[in-house]
């Protein structure tokens, strides 16, 4: 299976419809620092251990920081049996550049922060 690319706005629409599962392939410390809300963490370093059986009927959308890891690991990512698979073109950086929010690590007051363009709002 080939992994096609998807832009942030099209991905947001699919996520809102519930037709896609979003998978963050970055490492746990990257995901903890900042991620797209609703993303499932499946780090590349442990990807072979992941079970996606409950999501195989959905479209899988993989993302990393800028798109490099998803592009260079397409064969591995497509090995999990999804009916359709994409990678987020430009990664989480493109998502933020499109003005879409991310979830960030809790700030010092204990409140969860939502970031846009690196600023809390």
Residue frames as a rotation matrix with the C-alpha (Angstrom) as fourth column:
UNK 1
0.585 0.811 0.000 0.00
0.811 -0.585 0.000 0.00
0.000 0.000 -1.000 0.00
UNK 2
-0.410 -0.663 0.627 1.26
0.636 -0.700 -0.324 3.46
0.653 0.266 0.709 -0.85
UNK 3
-0.016 0.361 -0.933 0.96
0.867 -0.460 -0.193 6.26
-0.499 -0.811 -0.305 1.66
UNK 4
0.100 0.171 0.980 -0.46
0.745 -0.665 0.040 9.40
0.659 0.727 -0.193 0.10
UNK 5
-0.890 -0.382 -0.250 -0.08
0.452 -0.663 -0.597 12.88
0.062 -0.644 0.763 1.52
UNK 6
0.255 0.964 0.070 -2.88
0.870 -0.260 0.418 14.97
0.421 -0.046 -0.906 2.99
UNK 7
-0.496 -0.389 0.776 -2.89
0.109 -0.915 -0.389 18.67
0.862 -0.108 0.496 3.83
UNK 8
-0.983 0.009 -0.181 -3.84
0.181 -0.049 -0.982 19.95
-0.018 -0.999 0.047 7.30
UNK 9
-0.550 0.831 -0.083 -7.24
-0.800 -0.553 -0.234 21.40
-0.240 -0.062 0.969 6.32
UNK 10
0.007 0.526 -0.850 -8.34
-0.660 0.641 0.391 18.16
0.751 0.559 0.352 4.61
UNK 11
-0.647 -0.298 -0.702 -7.12
0.286 0.758 -0.586 16.17
0.707 -0.580 -0.405 7.61
UNK 12
-0.943 0.315 0.111 -9.08
-0.254 -0.461 -0.850 18.39
-0.217 -0.830 0.515 10.01
UNK 13
-0.166 0.922 -0.349 -12.23
-0.971 -0.092 0.220 17.74
0.171 0.376 0.911 7.99
UNK 14
-0.053 0.099 -0.994 -11.70
-0.214 0.971 0.108 13.95
0.975 0.218 -0.031 8.12
UNK 15
-0.883 -0.298 -0.362 -11.01
0.282 0.277 -0.918 14.06
0.374 -0.913 -0.161 11.84
UNK 16
-0.733 0.669 0.123 -14.17
-0.629 -0.597 -0.498 16.10
-0.259 -0.443 0.858 12.43
UNK 17
0.088 0.759 -0.646 -16.15
-0.874 0.369 0.315 13.52
0.478 0.537 0.696 10.41
UNK 18
0.280 -0.060 0.958 -14.63
-0.740 0.623 0.255 10.68
-0.612 -0.780 0.130 12.45
UNK 19
0.971 0.161 -0.178 -13.42
-0.239 0.669 -0.703 8.86
0.006 0.725 0.688 9.34
UNK 20
0.324 -0.931 -0.170 -9.72
-0.132 0.134 -0.982 8.92
0.937 0.341 -0.079 10.20
UNK 21
0.888 -0.253 -0.384 -7.43
0.439 0.221 0.871 7.84
-0.135 -0.942 0.307 13.01
UNK 22
0.696 -0.658 0.288 -4.49
-0.437 -0.706 -0.557 10.17
0.569 0.262 -0.779 13.61
UNK 23
0.849 -0.459 -0.262 -1.22
0.529 0.724 0.443 8.49
-0.014 -0.514 0.857 14.59
UNK 24
0.749 -0.650 0.131 1.77
-0.659 -0.751 0.042 10.40
0.071 -0.117 -0.991 15.94
UNK 25
0.828 -0.464 -0.315 4.94
0.356 0.869 -0.344 8.45
0.433 0.172 0.885 15.11
UNK 26
0.139 -0.787 0.601 7.28
-0.484 -0.583 -0.653 10.75
0.864 -0.200 -0.462 17.04
UNK 27
-0.571 -0.427 -0.701 8.84
0.389 0.612 -0.689 9.69
0.723 -0.666 -0.183 20.32
UNK 28
0.192 0.743 -0.641 6.96
0.916 0.099 0.389 9.95
0.352 -0.662 -0.662 23.63
UNK 29
-0.289 -0.344 -0.893 8.84
0.725 -0.688 0.030 13.05
-0.625 -0.639 0.449 24.82
UNK 30
-0.993 -0.024 0.115 7.94
0.100 -0.682 0.724 14.89
0.061 0.731 0.680 21.58
UNK 31
-0.292 0.956 -0.044 4.28
0.459 0.180 0.870 13.90
0.839 0.234 -0.491 21.88
UNK 32
0.108 0.301 -0.948 4.20
0.993 -0.066 0.092 14.95
-0.035 -0.951 -0.306 25.54
UNK 33
-0.721 -0.463 -0.516 5.61
0.458 -0.877 0.146 18.36
-0.520 -0.131 0.844 24.69
UNK 34
-0.321 0.641 -0.697 3.06
-0.676 -0.671 -0.306 19.04
-0.664 0.373 0.648 21.94
UNK 35
-0.881 0.101 0.463 0.67
0.347 0.802 0.486 17.04
-0.322 0.589 -0.741 19.78
UNK 36
-0.671 0.740 -0.053 -2.48
-0.490 -0.389 0.780 17.28
0.557 0.549 0.623 17.72
UNK 37
-0.407 0.584 0.702 -5.51
-0.811 0.123 -0.572 16.66
-0.420 -0.802 0.424 19.91
UNK 38
0.635 0.748 0.190 -6.86
-0.637 0.647 -0.419 13.12
-0.437 0.146 0.888 19.59
UNK 39
0.253 -0.619 -0.743 -3.67
-0.757 0.352 -0.551 11.69
0.603 0.702 -0.379 18.13
UNK 40
0.992 -0.033 0.119 -2.66
-0.039 0.833 0.551 8.21
-0.117 -0.552 0.826 19.17
UNK 41
0.252 -0.967 -0.027 1.03
-0.935 -0.251 0.249 7.89
-0.248 -0.038 -0.968 20.00
UNK 42
0.924 -0.114 0.365 2.77
0.178 0.973 -0.146 5.05
-0.339 0.200 0.919 18.16
UNK 43
0.417 -0.843 -0.339 6.46
-0.640 -0.537 0.549 5.90
-0.645 -0.012 -0.764 18.24
UNK 44
0.581 -0.281 -0.764 8.53
-0.687 0.334 -0.645 4.65
0.436 0.900 0.001 15.32
UNK 45
-0.460 -0.876 0.141 10.98
-0.802 0.343 -0.489 3.05
0.380 -0.338 -0.861 17.75
UNK 46
-0.757 0.264 0.598 8.20
-0.255 0.723 -0.642 0.77
-0.602 -0.638 -0.479 19.04
UNK 47
-0.234 0.739 -0.632 5.94
-0.955 -0.296 0.008 0.72
-0.182 0.605 0.775 16.00
UNK 48
-0.548 -0.026 -0.836 6.30
-0.443 0.857 0.263 -3.00
0.710 0.514 -0.482 15.33
UNK 49
-0.943 0.177 -0.281 4.62
0.331 0.568 -0.754 -3.70
0.026 -0.804 -0.594 18.73
UNK 50
-0.709 0.685 -0.166 1.54
-0.576 -0.699 -0.424 -1.57
-0.407 -0.205 0.890 18.02
UNK 51
-0.696 0.611 0.376 -1.89
0.673 0.739 0.044 -3.15
-0.251 0.284 -0.925 17.52
UNK 52
-0.842 0.389 -0.374 -4.26
-0.454 -0.885 0.102 -1.14
-0.291 0.256 0.922 15.37
UNK 53
-0.879 0.460 0.127 -6.91
0.471 0.788 0.396 -3.83
0.082 0.408 -0.909 14.89
UNK 54
-0.112 0.904 -0.413 -9.73
0.772 -0.182 -0.608 -1.63
-0.625 -0.387 -0.678 16.22
UNK 55
0.117 0.093 -0.989 -8.89
-0.219 -0.969 -0.117 1.12
-0.969 0.230 -0.093 13.70
UNK 56
-0.679 -0.567 0.466 -8.23
0.276 0.392 0.878 -0.81
-0.680 0.725 -0.110 10.48
UNK 57
-0.003 0.757 0.654 -11.52
0.988 0.102 -0.114 0.20
-0.153 0.646 -0.748 8.88
UNK 58
0.796 0.199 -0.571 -10.66
0.200 -0.978 -0.061 3.87
-0.571 -0.066 -0.819 9.27
UNK 59
0.690 -0.625 0.365 -8.23
0.254 -0.263 -0.931 5.87
0.678 0.735 -0.023 7.21
UNK 60
0.469 -0.637 -0.612 -4.86
0.806 0.024 0.591 6.09
-0.362 -0.771 0.525 8.98
UNK 61
0.750 -0.345 0.564 -3.08
0.058 -0.815 -0.576 9.43
0.659 0.465 -0.591 8.95
UNK 62
0.408 -0.728 -0.550 0.48
0.912 0.300 0.280 9.40
-0.039 -0.616 0.787 10.27
UNK 63
0.799 -0.223 0.558 2.41
-0.025 -0.940 -0.339 12.48
0.601 0.257 -0.757 11.28
UNK 64
0.138 -0.817 -0.560 5.77
0.988 0.155 0.016 13.53
0.073 -0.555 0.829 12.66
UNK 65
-0.123 -0.254 -0.959 7.46
0.512 -0.844 0.158 16.89
-0.850 -0.472 0.234 13.15
UNK 66
-0.212 -0.054 -0.976 7.89
-0.562 -0.810 0.166 17.98
-0.799 0.584 0.141 9.52
UNK 67
0.732 0.603 -0.317 7.03
-0.615 0.386 -0.688 14.96
-0.292 0.698 0.653 7.39
UNK 68
-0.043 -0.873 -0.486 10.49
-0.949 0.188 -0.253 13.46
0.312 0.450 -0.837 6.97
UNK 69
-0.748 -0.258 0.612 10.06
-0.530 0.787 -0.315 10.44
-0.401 -0.560 -0.725 9.24
UNK 70
0.216 0.891 0.399 6.66
-0.251 0.445 -0.860 9.52
-0.944 0.085 0.320 7.84
UNK 71
0.679 0.029 -0.733 7.95
-0.729 -0.095 -0.678 9.76
-0.089 0.995 -0.044 4.27
UNK 72
-0.235 -0.898 -0.372 11.06
-0.888 0.354 -0.294 7.71
0.395 0.261 -0.881 4.85
UNK 73
-0.884 -0.060 0.464 9.20
-0.320 0.800 -0.507 5.01
-0.341 -0.597 -0.727 6.80
UNK 74
-0.171 0.894 -0.414 6.20
-0.985 -0.165 0.049 4.58
-0.024 0.417 0.909 4.50
UNK 75
-0.251 0.036 -0.967 6.75
-0.385 0.913 0.134 0.86
0.888 0.406 -0.215 4.04
UNK 76
-0.921 -0.118 -0.372 6.75
0.284 0.454 -0.845 0.19
0.269 -0.883 -0.385 7.78
UNK 77
-0.755 0.653 -0.047 3.72
-0.456 -0.576 -0.678 2.42
-0.471 -0.491 0.733 8.37
UNK 78
-0.078 0.757 -0.649 1.71
-0.976 0.073 0.203 0.73
0.201 0.650 0.733 5.63
UNK 79
-0.700 -0.307 -0.644 2.45
-0.274 0.949 -0.155 -2.73
0.659 0.068 -0.749 7.06
UNK 80
-0.925 0.297 0.238 -0.30
-0.202 0.148 -0.968 -2.54
-0.323 -0.943 -0.077 9.69
UNK 81
-0.765 0.578 0.284 -3.20
0.643 0.707 0.294 -3.36
-0.031 0.408 -0.912 7.36
UNK 82
-0.357 0.661 -0.659 -5.17
-0.027 -0.713 -0.700 -0.14
-0.934 -0.232 0.273 7.21
UNK 83
0.337 0.568 0.751 -7.59
0.757 0.311 -0.575 0.10
-0.560 0.762 -0.325 4.29
UNK 84
0.615 -0.180 0.768 -6.16
0.472 -0.696 -0.541 3.51
0.632 0.695 -0.343 3.39
UNK 85
0.356 -0.570 -0.741 -3.18
0.831 -0.171 0.530 5.48
-0.428 -0.804 0.413 4.70
UNK 86
0.709 -0.148 0.689 -1.90
0.277 -0.841 -0.466 9.04
0.648 0.521 -0.555 4.46
UNK 87
-0.204 -0.685 -0.699 0.83
0.977 -0.192 -0.097 11.12
-0.068 -0.703 0.708 5.97
UNK 88
0.768 0.457 -0.449 0.30
0.485 -0.872 -0.058 14.70
-0.418 -0.173 -0.892 7.05
UNK 89
0.328 -0.634 0.701 2.26
0.763 -0.259 -0.592 16.75
0.557 0.729 0.399 4.56
UNK 90
-0.062 -0.460 0.886 4.63
-0.163 -0.871 -0.464 18.98
0.985 -0.173 -0.021 6.52
UNK 91
-0.478 -0.154 -0.865 3.83
0.662 0.584 -0.470 17.26
0.577 -0.797 -0.177 9.82
UNK 92
0.231 0.569 -0.789 2.75
0.957 -0.277 0.080 19.07
-0.173 -0.774 -0.609 12.95
UNK 93
-0.641 -0.519 -0.566 4.63
0.392 -0.855 0.340 22.16
-0.660 -0.004 0.752 11.73
UNK 94
-0.897 0.376 0.230 2.27
0.117 -0.301 0.946 22.46
0.426 0.876 0.226 8.73
UNK 95
-0.050 0.900 -0.433 -0.72
0.877 0.247 0.412 21.83
0.478 -0.359 -0.802 11.02
UNK 96
0.020 -0.016 -1.000 0.30
0.780 -0.625 0.026 24.79
-0.625 -0.781 0.000 13.20
UNK 97
-0.892 -0.405 -0.202 1.14
0.181 -0.728 0.661 26.95
-0.415 0.553 0.722 10.18
UNK 98
-0.613 0.751 0.244 -2.44
0.413 0.042 0.910 26.38
0.673 0.659 -0.336 8.96
UNK 99
-0.542 0.364 0.758 -3.66
-0.638 -0.765 -0.090 27.94
0.547 -0.532 0.646 12.21
UNK 100
0.433 0.698 -0.570 -4.89
-0.151 0.679 0.718 24.70
0.889 -0.225 0.399 13.72
UNK 101
0.452 -0.205 0.868 -4.48
-0.870 -0.317 0.378 24.15
0.198 -0.926 -0.322 17.47
UNK 102
-0.134 -0.521 -0.843 -2.25
-0.029 0.853 -0.522 21.69
0.991 -0.045 -0.129 19.29
UNK 103
0.957 0.283 -0.065 -2.22
0.030 0.126 0.992 20.34
0.288 -0.951 0.112 22.81
UNK 104
0.065 -0.980 0.188 0.88
-0.342 -0.199 -0.918 21.23
0.937 -0.005 -0.348 24.79
UNK 105
-0.413 -0.346 -0.843 2.49
0.632 0.557 -0.538 20.06
0.656 -0.755 -0.011 27.97
UNK 106
0.633 0.684 -0.364 0.82
0.724 -0.354 0.592 21.34
0.276 -0.638 -0.719 31.11
UNK 107
0.159 -0.559 0.814 2.07
-0.047 -0.827 -0.560 24.74
0.986 0.050 -0.158 32.11
UNK 108
-0.771 -0.635 -0.049 3.46
0.030 0.041 -0.999 25.53
0.636 -0.771 -0.012 35.55
UNK 109
-0.546 0.630 0.552 0.02
-0.838 -0.412 -0.359 26.27
0.001 -0.658 0.753 37.03
UNK 110
-0.740 0.239 0.628 -1.19
0.006 0.937 -0.349 22.78
-0.672 -0.255 -0.695 36.13
UNK 111
0.349 0.890 -0.293 -3.58
-0.325 -0.178 -0.929 23.98
-0.879 0.419 0.227 33.44
UNK 112
0.025 -0.282 0.959 -3.47
0.773 0.614 0.160 22.29
-0.634 0.737 0.233 30.08
UNK 113
-0.228 -0.176 -0.958 -2.27
-0.289 -0.927 0.239 24.63
-0.930 0.331 0.160 27.39
UNK 114
0.558 0.325 0.764 -3.47
0.684 0.341 -0.645 24.85
-0.470 0.882 -0.032 23.81
UNK 115
-0.264 -0.783 -0.563 -0.93
0.159 -0.611 0.775 26.34
-0.951 0.115 0.286 21.48
UNK 116
0.785 0.319 0.531 -1.12
0.580 -0.074 -0.812 28.10
-0.220 0.945 -0.243 18.19
UNK 117
0.628 -0.611 0.482 2.01
0.165 -0.500 -0.850 29.36
0.760 0.614 -0.213 16.45
UNK 118
-0.303 -0.859 -0.412 3.97
0.594 0.167 -0.787 28.84
0.745 -0.483 0.460 19.67
UNK 119
-0.787 0.097 0.610 1.82
-0.436 -0.787 -0.437 31.19
0.437 -0.609 0.661 21.76
UNK 120
-0.773 0.589 -0.236 -0.67
0.607 0.579 -0.544 30.18
-0.183 -0.564 -0.805 24.41
UNK 121
-0.741 0.602 0.297 -4.23
-0.354 -0.727 0.589 31.34
0.570 0.331 0.752 23.80
